[in-house]
């Protein structure tokens, strides 16, 4: 999928489509990228999304600020959750880090509570790593 391509937008668009099409019970899959100190919407599959997310706010902003994956079984119980799509119930967010620099996050939502498992976390982290590596390979 990334053979010979190093463009962030092209590769993240294809990764979002792949994850959205292959993961069951997912209603949003996409990326937010760092710009001017906040997360800005990138390529995605799903319903219309929030455009800007401050660091430390919501699941995406918290994962970005902590630079660690966050798996949320029920987003309605996550303090400060930003409801871009009221149908979303669970979420996994993986930071994209290249050479110590935060590029953004991979965000996947589901309308099913407790949708994401430890195996899903590992898969999403692997997908994020593949994307980041594609930028310099």
Secondary structure, DSSP 4 states (H G I P E B T S, - for coil): --TT---HHHHHHHHHHHHHHHSTT-SEEEEEEEETTEEEEEEEEES---SEEETTSHHHHHHHHHTS-EEES-GGGSTT---SSTT--EEEEEEEEETTEEEEEEEEEESSTT---HHHHHHHHHHHHHHHHHTT-
